[in-house]
Amino acid sequence: MRRTAQTGSGRSAEFDAIVVGAGFSGLFMLHSLRKLGLTVRVYEQGAGVGGTWYWNRYPGARCDSESVYYMFSDHMSEEILSEWTWSERYAAQPEILRYLEFVTDKMDLRRDIQFNARVASAVYDSGRGCWDIRLADGGTASARFLITAVGCLSATNTPSFPGIDTFAGESYHTGAWPHEGVDFTGKRVAVIGTGATAVQAVPEIAKQAAHVWVFQRTPNYDIPGRNRPLASDYATAVKADYKNLWQKARESGFGLPYQVVERSAVDYAPEERQAIFEAAWAKGGFYMGLETFSDYLVNKESNDTVSEFVRGKIREMVKDPATSELLAPKDHPFFTKRPPLENGYYEAFNRDNVTLLDARATPIEEITPRGVRMGEHEYEVDAIVYATGFDAMTGALFGMGITGRDGLRLRDKWRDGPRTYLGLTTHGFPNLFLITGPQSPSVLSNMPVSIEQNVEWIAGLVQYMLIHDLDAAEPAREAEDTWVAHHDEVAAATLLLGTDSWWVGANIPGKPRTLYPYVGGVGPFRVICQEVADKGYEGLVLTRHDATAPAPAG
Ligand code: N01
């Protein structure tokens, strides 16, 4: 492989690889490609590293994975792993951002990152065998490899409520929060949405605001996070056992080293089941979903038991019966939408200054200059917080104007839903690699574990191409068809497609309904990817730029 892309004009900056995004994925990709000796440029839209953790600065923002597993493993740096200690069970956004800045500086990554650089288009030039990038500010660059590290939840979604621009007060989307913070003291605030974000933000906003109206369309099964300062002996014990724990996480279903017991809730007597539920509830966190029973996603009857248990807890926690009934989900099974972790959310509804509104029974009709109108009632507020989520998994990719061979736009190719090979590549787009792309485990996992696996697989492929003097990698159409069919089959065996959620694209009008992440599990996915690599990247057509026929792949 000729390492540096050749450009005709000579004016465009040239690199071996361009990475888009400087969050967890982009940072590890940069590090991994550098180790192979490639010249790399990372383009990052923000003014700093962090991705999700750069943008989502809303009050209460923190990770829902336990911090000790929400970081790079020793594959990034043994030194960082031993030097860094989290202060809380679930780290808050400022601490995670500090961590990513620490990693960036420690690994000297900053010098290859261009900040405030939004990729406006990325077009493959078949003649030259490289990707031409145009930035929003007019800058251009070319590279043999294009790797997207744009995150799954980075294109914000604000519903097009009539009158939205007429509001005279302050409006915020949680995914693009002002860096200087927002002081809600004494203000009347509308929070629209009740997903994982709102569940974190509402208790914090309620501490300051004169009144908070929470506009709920669909209630969620919120699990107690039971956040607390991290005991130093716990952190030390985890560090001491790190290799084992990370290996477990890599082989697990969801990227967490939990003890999953293969059993169904329906095989247990009600009292036994209750004891198992209570223990997980007391522990807090995703143990409720992952360590109690293993068939919630495929067995409705089993799921009914846990769903009812959580509803019971909500009724216990929220004093006003009408409010607790409204908060108790009945329209979908547990974990068929991402269950938020709550640290004070339900309790917030016991405050006098928090009111829950039913935006399902009476939808929001318009935003007025003074506030939010539902039916005949206008709620006058000083600030509106849109906790309305994201155009997940494809929004940011489509926003980059990716165009592959023969002028094929990614947006057009995926018009009826994503089509990928392993979620990492897509036919018609040579040398385009997607980190945590659709049809990979991505958001159905603890992200750092999936990110490391994706990045290492991509870096392994690039290394293979260097060794074998190959220029381009692109999945064969048949390999892609087989992966999509497998992905769809696994998805269809679960309850996930039956629930409206952003996992299936239901939150964006017109978005194709399909399960966007792969639900086959982090461990099995890893094995599949490894087998593909072991067979000389089976399913990919690997070519030399100057050859017309595919080069032998083995
Ligand atoms: O977004 P969401 P989010 N009228 O799409 C409502 C991750 N995350 O930002 O459910 C009224 O879940 C919508 O209602 P409905 C995590 O993976 C991670 O909260 O569609 N309401 C819903 O209540 C999470 O799943 C962490 O009926 C409208 C809300 O807006 C993902 O991010 C922390 C509406 C959107 O909820 C997204 O969470 C936080 C309308 N027209 C988030 N349109 C960590 O672990 C939308 N809604 C760090």
Residues whose N, C-alpha, C, O or C-beta is under 5 A from the ligand:
A	BS01	N01	R62 C63 D64 S65 L153 P159 I192 G193 T194 G195 A196 T197 A198 F215 R217 T218 R338 A359 A387 T388 G389 F390 W502 N507
